[in-house]
């Protein structure tokens, strides 16, 4: 009887250990928030300055320094509905002595006078280069000839 009881308890313990070891740590999901688009009339075109914040990215630590690496690609939807893919791209890479709460992504590009005035949509596609997770965020903005 003791052997059966011992075997049963041992079996449950082994099963619990295997199940616990089989669970993967849940990955934090990357999020983008607070998109803004600054538009500046240059006279012969416009300077566009999109920004957004990102959180939920992986932050490897080495020797007490945490690093963040998030790449971006910007698509632009014109007033007529046509889309320009990858009008701007880049990577934001930073490191510091403590974990990041968020990371500010900033870009800059110019549109010449062939772009008509009207309502545009910026689509900011972001990728955490450590986890390979992606997220997109959109923001409308207007091109006009008034300052």
Backbone as ProteinMPNN parsed JSONL, in Angstrom:
{"seq_chain_A": "XXXXXXXXXXXXXXXXXXXXXXXXXXXXXXXXXXXXXXXXXXXXXXXXXXXXXXXXXXXXXXXXXXXXXXXXXXXXXXXXXXXXXXXXXXXXXXXXXXXXXXXXXXXXXXXXXXXXXXXXXXXXXXXXXXXXXXXXXXXXXXXXXXX", "coords_chain_A": {"N_chain_A": [[0.824, -1.196, 0.0], [1.972, 1.232, 0.817], [3.846, 1.548, -1.195], [2.242, 1.989, -3.444], [0.936, 4.379, -2.751], [3.184, 6.069, -2.486], [4.167, 5.914, -5.118], [2.047, 7.101, -6.502], [2.027, 9.724, -5.419], [4.602, 10.526, -6.194], [4.276, 10.381, -8.959], [2.339, 12.425, -9.415], [3.882, 14.619, -8.552], [5.996, 14.617, -10.416], [4.495, 15.063, -12.745], [3.492, 17.628, -12.197], [5.893, 19.098, -12.147], [6.782, 18.751, -14.803], [4.716, 20.006, -16.22], [4.917, 22.615, -15.213], [7.48, 23.323, -16.081], [7.059, 23.288, -18.78], [5.556, 25.501, -19.387], [5.681, 28.585, -21.016], [7.22, 31.741, -20.552], [5.124, 34.51, -20.652], [5.196, 36.69, -23.364], [5.714, 40.122, -23.435], [3.667, 42.393, -25.098], [4.384, 44.535, -27.786], [3.561, 47.981, -27.95], [2.264, 50.938, -29.446], [1.82, 54.424, -28.936], [0.296, 57.703, -28.571], [0.621, 59.176, -31.154], [1.928, 61.774, -33.201], [2.019, 64.37, -35.674], [4.051, 66.717, -36.985], [3.811, 69.441, -39.141], [5.434, 71.464, -41.421], [5.484, 74.278, -43.393], [7.579, 74.848, -46.025], [7.656, 76.553, -48.105], [8.587, 75.749, -50.67], [7.653, 73.232, -50.45], [6.984, 70.756, -47.896], [7.996, 70.053, -44.577], [7.876, 67.124, -42.766], [7.307, 65.851, -39.594], [6.955, 63.158, -37.921], [6.11, 61.611, -34.795], [6.054, 59.141, -32.21], [5.341, 57.107, -29.341], [6.677, 54.14, -27.873], [6.143, 51.088, -26.138], [6.685, 48.031, -24.274], [8.665, 46.598, -25.515], [11.465, 44.375, -25.928], [14.188, 44.408, -23.656], [17.286, 43.827, -23.547], [19.803, 43.143, -21.074], [23.07, 44.022, -20.268], [25.908, 43.956, -18.416], [24.78, 45.788, -16.563], [23.583, 47.639, -18.218], [20.805, 48.55, -20.109], [19.318, 47.897, -23.242], [17.571, 49.17, -26.128], [15.983, 48.621, -29.213], [14.358, 49.662, -31.878], [12.913, 49.562, -34.987], [11.58, 51.524, -37.729], [9.149, 52.107, -40.303], [7.616, 54.223, -42.566], [4.505, 54.657, -44.045], [2.512, 56.45, -46.391], [-0.661, 57.718, -46.916], [-2.293, 59.261, -49.443], [-4.493, 62.115, -50.21], [-6.137, 61.237, -52.345], [-6.38, 58.577, -51.842], [-4.389, 56.883, -52.692], [-1.383, 55.07, -51.957], [1.821, 55.551, -50.601], [4.444, 53.588, -50.035], [6.88, 53.056, -47.516], [7.999, 55.688, -47.283], [9.704, 56.877, -45.573], [12.212, 55.699, -43.318], [13.902, 54.1, -40.556], [15.897, 53.587, -37.587], [15.645, 53.389, -34.112], [17.848, 53.35, -31.596], [18.889, 52.825, -28.394], [20.572, 53.009, -25.219], [20.781, 52.587, -21.669], [21.298, 52.957, -18.097], [19.153, 51.953, -16.658], [15.948, 50.247, -16.841], [13.871, 50.989, -19.665], [10.866, 52.9, -19.674], [9.376, 53.681, -21.787], [9.888, 54.423, -25.279], [10.773, 57.049, -27.371], [9.957, 57.553, -30.689], [11.187, 59.172, -33.436], [10.919, 60.831, -36.554], [11.758, 62.257, -39.757], [10.92, 63.792, -42.787], [10.66, 65.109, -46.141], [8.185, 66.585, -48.252], [7.63, 67.454, -51.561], [6.426, 70.11, -53.779], [4.833, 68.711, -55.531], [3.066, 67.256, -54.117], [-0.243, 67.482, -53.257], [-2.367, 69.869, -51.525], [-4.308, 68.869, -48.701], [-5.948, 66.177, -46.872], [-3.981, 63.82, -45.297], [-2.752, 60.546, -44.388], [-0.626, 59.175, -42.056], [1.062, 56.169, -41.659], [2.649, 54.47, -39.296], [4.869, 51.981, -39.057], [6.188, 49.769, -36.816], [8.922, 47.896, -35.415], [10.151, 45.764, -33.009], [13.387, 45.054, -32.726], [14.616, 43.146, -31.18], [12.7, 41.251, -30.237], [11.283, 40.802, -32.522], [8.646, 41.49, -32.785], [5.861, 43.306, -34.136], [4.088, 46.415, -34.677], [1.585, 48.743, -35.661], [0.662, 52.165, -36.114], [-1.574, 54.865, -36.7], [-1.992, 58.206, -37.986], [-3.755, 61.072, -38.862], [-3.098, 63.955, -40.899], [-2.835, 67.333, -42.157], [-1.974, 68.915, -45.177], [-1.455, 72.199, -46.05], [-1.501, 75.49, -47.508], [-1.283, 77.51, -45.746], [0.217, 79.143, -42.981]], "CA_chain_A": [[0.0, 0.0, 0.0], [2.853, 2.393, 0.878], [4.468, 1.694, -2.508], [1.25, 2.571, -4.347], [0.768, 5.765, -2.342], [4.422, 6.745, -2.84], [4.212, 6.004, -6.583], [1.03, 8.068, -6.907], [2.519, 11.058, -5.064], [5.742, 10.791, -7.06], [3.727, 10.614, -10.297], [1.76, 13.77, -9.427], [4.974, 15.584, -8.433], [6.668, 14.663, -11.71], [3.585, 15.687, -13.686], [3.484, 19.057, -11.879], [7.179, 19.654, -12.573], [6.801, 18.789, -16.263], [3.776, 21.032, -16.67], [5.486, 23.916, -14.858], [8.621, 23.602, -16.953], [6.587, 23.426, -20.148], [4.932, 26.798, -19.605], [6.596, 29.621, -21.468], [6.957, 33.06, -20.017], [4.329, 35.28, -21.607], [5.924, 37.789, -23.958], [5.035, 41.413, -23.392], [3.33, 42.818, -26.456], [4.788, 45.891, -28.133], [2.448, 48.904, -28.15], [2.586, 52.305, -29.849], [0.802, 55.345, -28.443], [0.524, 59.149, -28.701], [1.229, 59.618, -32.42], [1.791, 63.186, -33.573], [2.67, 64.729, -36.934], [4.309, 68.139, -37.16], [3.887, 69.804, -40.56], [6.008, 72.799, -41.559], [5.499, 74.767, -44.777], [8.899, 75.353, -46.385], [7.502, 77.398, -49.282], [8.72, 74.883, -51.854], [7.282, 71.903, -49.991], [6.675, 70.633, -46.475], [8.777, 69.15, -43.729], [6.965, 66.308, -41.958], [7.998, 65.319, -38.416], [6.117, 62.263, -37.13], [6.634, 61.024, -33.567], [5.174, 58.299, -31.421], [6.02, 56.429, -28.238], [6.553, 52.685, -27.909], [6.47, 50.355, -24.911], [6.495, 46.594, -24.427], [9.75, 46.028, -26.31], [12.454, 43.621, -25.161], [15.32, 45.225, -23.238], [18.383, 43.0, -23.042], [20.681, 43.804, -20.115], [24.449, 43.544, -20.276], [26.763, 44.75, -17.522], [24.014, 46.864, -15.949], [23.059, 48.568, -19.223], [19.669, 48.045, -20.865], [19.281, 48.441, -24.607], [16.318, 49.129, -26.884], [16.247, 48.759, -30.642], [13.073, 49.633, -32.57], [12.984, 50.132, -36.329], [10.304, 52.034, -38.211], [8.932, 52.352, -41.721], [6.435, 55.066, -42.656], [3.707, 54.672, -45.262], [1.722, 57.673, -46.492], [-1.872, 57.625, -47.729], [-2.586, 60.592, -50.003], [-5.923, 62.456, -50.214], [-6.869, 60.453, -53.344], [-6.432, 57.181, -51.396], [-3.206, 56.121, -53.099], [-0.466, 54.846, -50.844], [3.259, 55.514, -50.847], [5.041, 52.747, -49.001], [8.257, 53.281, -47.099], [8.44, 57.042, -47.634], [10.815, 57.139, -44.653], [12.477, 54.58, -42.412], [15.055, 54.294, -39.697], [15.968, 52.754, -36.393], [15.922, 54.085, -32.856], [18.631, 52.43, -30.775], [19.368, 53.548, -27.217], [20.905, 52.207, -24.04], [20.877, 53.364, -20.437], [21.559, 52.166, -16.905], [17.918, 51.42, -16.069], [14.979, 49.842, -17.866], [13.063, 52.022, -20.301], [9.414, 52.773, -19.535], [8.935, 53.793, -23.176], [10.906, 54.926, -26.189], [10.222, 57.991, -28.328], [10.381, 57.341, -32.07], [11.088, 60.425, -34.187], [11.344, 60.742, -37.952], [11.639, 63.506, -40.494], [11.054, 63.689, -44.239], [10.094, 66.245, -46.846], [7.302, 66.395, -49.393], [7.788, 68.613, -52.444], [5.177, 70.751, -54.202], [3.992, 67.801, -56.316], [2.049, 66.759, -53.19], [-1.324, 68.471, -53.182], [-2.917, 70.147, -50.203], [-5.387, 67.955, -48.355], [-5.844, 65.311, -45.703], [-3.094, 62.664, -45.463], [-2.668, 59.633, -43.252], [0.659, 58.553, -41.831], [1.019, 54.856, -41.015], [3.969, 54.215, -38.742], [5.056, 50.553, -38.806], [7.296, 49.638, -35.878], [9.374, 46.53, -35.165], [11.139, 45.55, -31.959], [14.422, 44.249, -33.367], [15.015, 42.052, -30.289], [11.663, 40.21, -30.192], [10.708, 40.737, -33.877], [7.234, 41.871, -32.765], [5.541, 44.509, -34.9], [2.86, 47.131, -34.375], [1.379, 49.912, -36.52], [-0.197, 53.209, -35.568], [-1.923, 55.817, -37.759], [-2.335, 59.568, -37.585], [-4.106, 61.965, -39.978], [-2.567, 65.314, -40.862], [-3.259, 68.122, -43.306], [-1.057, 69.826, -45.871], [-2.136, 73.379, -46.583], [-0.583, 76.573, -47.865], [-1.344, 78.531, -44.694], [1.113, 78.863, -41.849]], "C_chain_A": [[0.867, 1.258, 0.0], [3.518, 2.637, -0.475], [3.513, 2.358, -3.499], [1.054, 4.054, -4.038], [1.997, 6.583, -2.738], [4.512, 6.945, -4.353], [3.223, 7.047, -7.1], [1.505, 9.494, -6.626], [3.686, 11.445, -5.962], [5.273, 11.104, -8.483], [3.125, 12.007, -10.424], [2.851, 14.843, -9.363], [5.703, 15.728, -9.764], [5.797, 15.362, -12.758], [3.54, 17.207, -13.46], [4.76, 19.735, -12.365], [7.23, 19.775, -14.091], [5.873, 19.868, -16.813], [4.334, 22.42, -16.385], [6.644, 24.287, -15.771], [8.182, 23.843, -18.386], [5.942, 24.764, -20.432], [5.989, 27.805, -20.008], [6.209, 30.933, -20.816], [6.214, 33.871, -21.078], [5.116, 36.5, -22.07], [5.087, 39.061, -23.863], [4.819, 41.865, -24.827], [3.722, 44.274, -26.671], [3.546, 46.737, -28.425], [2.99, 50.265, -28.586], [1.46, 53.214, -29.367], [1.249, 56.798, -28.645], [1.177, 59.567, -30.022], [0.954, 61.104, -32.668], [2.487, 63.388, -34.906], [2.798, 66.24, -36.975], [4.493, 68.421, -38.641], [4.365, 71.249, -40.655], [6.107, 73.158, -43.031], [6.859, 75.398, -45.05], [8.846, 76.311, -47.571], [7.58, 76.581, -50.562], [8.425, 73.421, -51.491], [6.99, 71.92, -48.5], [7.678, 69.718, -45.802], [7.794, 68.439, -42.811], [7.774, 65.67, -40.837], [7.053, 64.447, -37.593], [6.854, 61.771, -35.877], [5.586, 60.097, -32.975], [5.998, 57.718, -30.287], [5.727, 54.939, -28.331], [6.873, 52.135, -26.529], [6.233, 48.871, -25.176], [7.552, 45.936, -25.295], [10.728, 45.306, -25.379], [13.656, 44.523, -24.877], [16.432, 44.34, -22.68], [19.28, 43.816, -22.101], [22.061, 43.167, -20.204], [25.289, 44.497, -19.447], [26.044, 45.968, -16.944], [23.464, 47.896, -16.91], [21.953, 47.884, -20.017], [19.659, 48.695, -22.239], [17.909, 48.255, -25.226], [16.663, 49.361, -28.341], [14.932, 48.56, -31.387], [13.245, 50.301, -33.933], [11.597, 50.606, -36.752], [10.332, 52.189, -39.722], [7.611, 53.116, -41.825], [5.805, 54.936, -44.035], [2.841, 55.928, -45.217], [0.533, 57.426, -47.414], [-2.248, 59.046, -48.138], [-4.096, 60.863, -50.006], [-6.74, 61.657, -51.229], [-6.94, 58.965, -52.988], [-5.233, 56.349, -51.82], [-2.198, 56.094, -51.949], [0.978, 54.837, -51.325], [3.866, 54.713, -49.703], [6.49, 53.141, -48.763], [8.787, 54.649, -47.551], [9.587, 57.488, -46.726], [10.992, 55.918, -43.768], [13.707, 54.889, -41.578], [15.012, 53.345, -38.521], [16.32, 53.627, -35.205], [16.599, 53.078, -31.944], [19.226, 53.218, -29.617], [19.739, 52.554, -26.125], [21.049, 53.143, -22.848], [21.011, 52.412, -19.254], [20.338, 51.639, -16.186], [16.953, 51.063, -17.185], [14.208, 51.046, -18.39], [11.596, 51.814, -19.935], [8.781, 52.847, -20.917], [10.084, 54.372, -23.991], [10.225, 55.858, -27.186], [10.831, 57.721, -29.7], [10.14, 58.64, -32.822], [11.602, 60.208, -35.604], [11.21, 62.122, -38.58], [11.8, 63.208, -41.98], [10.383, 64.901, -44.87], [9.201, 65.785, -47.989], [7.434, 67.64, -50.266], [6.421, 69.123, -52.905], [4.333, 69.884, -55.132], [2.915, 67.167, -55.435], [1.003, 67.843, -53.003], [-1.74, 68.716, -51.736], [-4.063, 69.169, -49.951], [-5.062, 67.118, -47.134], [-5.041, 64.061, -46.043], [-3.18, 61.782, -44.23], [-1.264, 59.053, -43.211], [0.424, 57.21, -41.147], [2.442, 54.534, -40.593], [4.046, 52.743, -38.337], [6.323, 50.372, -37.985], [7.64, 48.174, -35.664], [10.417, 46.536, -34.057], [12.18, 44.592, -32.529], [14.91, 43.094, -32.48], [13.993, 40.916, -30.294], [11.044, 39.93, -31.555], [9.211, 40.999, -33.893], [7.035, 43.166, -33.547], [4.232, 45.121, -34.415], [2.79, 48.312, -35.336], [0.457, 50.892, -35.817], [-0.393, 54.257, -36.662], [-2.229, 57.185, -37.177], [-2.627, 60.382, -38.843], [-3.418, 63.311, -39.778], [-2.936, 66.009, -42.16], [-2.08, 68.936, -43.864], [-1.895, 70.988, -46.369], [-1.097, 74.459, -46.828], [-0.596, 77.7, -46.847], [-0.383, 78.149, -43.586], [0.383, 79.032, -40.563]], "O_chain_A": [[0.572, 2.226, -0.7], [3.733, 3.784, -0.866], [3.93, 3.193, -4.301], [1.012, 4.884, -4.946], [1.856, 7.682, -3.273], [4.89, 8.021, -4.817], [3.532, 7.79, -8.031], [1.399, 10.368, -7.485], [3.748, 12.577, -6.441], [5.819, 11.995, -9.135], [3.361, 12.7, -11.414], [2.755, 15.864, -10.044], [5.996, 16.844, -10.192], [6.295, 16.153, -13.559], [3.551, 17.979, -14.419], [4.708, 20.826, -12.933], [7.675, 20.797, -14.613], [6.22, 20.561, -17.769], [4.235, 23.31, -17.23], [6.768, 25.439, -16.185], [8.871, 24.538, -19.133], [5.79, 25.138, -21.595], [7.063, 27.867, -19.409], [5.035, 31.202, -20.562], [6.615, 33.915, -22.241], [5.64, 37.254, -21.25], [3.897, 39.06, -24.176], [5.707, 41.726, -25.668], [3.428, 45.136, -25.843], [2.602, 46.272, -29.064], [4.056, 50.687, -28.138], [0.291, 52.829, -29.385], [2.429, 57.075, -28.861], [2.199, 60.253, -30.001], [-0.13, 61.606, -32.372], [3.431, 62.67, -35.237], [1.801, 66.961, -36.997], [5.244, 67.722, -39.322], [3.78, 72.147, -40.049], [6.729, 72.445, -43.818], [7.248, 76.363, -44.392], [9.879, 76.827, -47.996], [6.726, 76.713, -51.438], [8.897, 72.498, -52.156], [6.776, 72.981, -47.914], [8.145, 68.739, -46.384], [6.975, 69.081, -42.154], [8.795, 65.029, -41.084], [6.416, 64.939, -36.662], [8.064, 61.547, -35.903], [4.388, 60.254, -33.211], [7.224, 57.832, -30.283], [4.668, 54.528, -28.807], [7.755, 52.64, -25.834], [5.645, 48.505, -26.193], [7.35, 44.816, -25.766], [10.797, 45.602, -24.186], [14.086, 45.296, -25.733], [16.508, 44.129, -21.469], [19.489, 45.012, -22.303], [22.202, 41.945, -20.214], [25.37, 45.691, -19.737], [26.625, 47.049, -16.845], [22.933, 48.92, -16.482], [22.136, 46.781, -20.533], [19.953, 49.881, -22.385], [17.181, 47.317, -24.901], [17.518, 50.184, -28.67], [14.446, 47.437, -31.516], [13.668, 51.454, -34.023], [10.58, 50.162, -36.219], [11.385, 52.374, -40.332], [6.606, 52.707, -41.243], [6.475, 55.084, -45.058], [2.483, 56.41, -44.142], [0.698, 56.981, -48.55], [-2.488, 59.912, -47.296], [-4.889, 59.94, -49.823], [-7.926, 61.419, -51.001], [-7.501, 58.175, -53.749], [-5.074, 55.221, -51.354], [-2.176, 56.98, -51.094], [1.313, 54.2, -52.324], [3.802, 55.122, -48.544], [7.218, 53.508, -49.686], [9.873, 54.753, -48.122], [10.352, 58.383, -47.086], [10.036, 55.19, -43.5], [14.452, 55.825, -41.866], [14.198, 52.423, -38.469], [17.187, 54.497, -35.29], [15.999, 52.073, -31.562], [19.98, 54.168, -29.83], [19.278, 51.413, -26.114], [21.388, 54.318, -22.989], [20.854, 51.2, -19.404], [20.477, 50.935, -15.185], [17.107, 51.506, -18.323], [13.93, 51.995, -17.656], [11.128, 50.677, -19.889], [7.788, 52.176, -21.196], [11.118, 54.76, -23.446], [9.21, 55.494, -27.781], [12.051, 57.668, -29.856], [9.021, 59.152, -32.845], [12.584, 59.499, -35.826], [10.621, 63.033, -37.998], [12.698, 62.468, -42.383], [9.634, 65.624, -44.213], [9.43, 64.744, -48.606], [7.359, 68.761, -49.762], [5.385, 68.621, -52.468], [3.224, 70.278, -55.49], [1.952, 66.6, -55.951], [1.319, 68.975, -52.638], [-1.502, 67.895, -50.85], [-4.707, 68.701, -50.89], [-4.051, 67.319, -46.46], [-5.385, 63.33, -46.971], [-3.624, 62.215, -43.167], [-0.773, 58.51, -44.201], [-0.323, 57.125, -40.173], [3.326, 54.349, -41.43], [3.378, 52.311, -37.398], [7.406, 50.775, -38.408], [6.766, 47.309, -35.723], [11.435, 47.222, -34.15], [11.87, 43.429, -32.787], [15.548, 42.165, -32.975], [14.371, 39.746, -30.349], [10.353, 38.926, -31.726], [8.559, 40.758, -34.909], [7.928, 44.012, -33.611], [3.388, 44.446, -33.827], [3.822, 48.823, -35.772], [-0.41, 50.506, -35.033], [0.513, 54.508, -37.456], [-2.666, 57.31, -36.032], [-1.832, 60.38, -39.783], [-3.186, 63.749, -38.651], [-3.303, 65.362, -43.141], [-1.312, 69.55, -43.124], [-2.918, 70.794, -47.026], [0.051, 74.342, -46.4], [0.022, 78.741, -47.071], [-0.196, 76.969, -43.29], [0.964, 78.842, -39.494]]}, "name": "protein", "num_of_chains": 1, "seq": "XXXXXXXXXXXXXXXXXXXXXXXXXXXXXXXXXXXXXXXXXXXXXXXXXXXXXXXXXXXXXXXXXXXXXXXXXXXXXXXXXXXXXXXXXXXXXXXXXXXXXXXXXXXXXXXXXXXXXXXXXXXXXXXXXXXXXXXXXXXXXXXXXXX"}
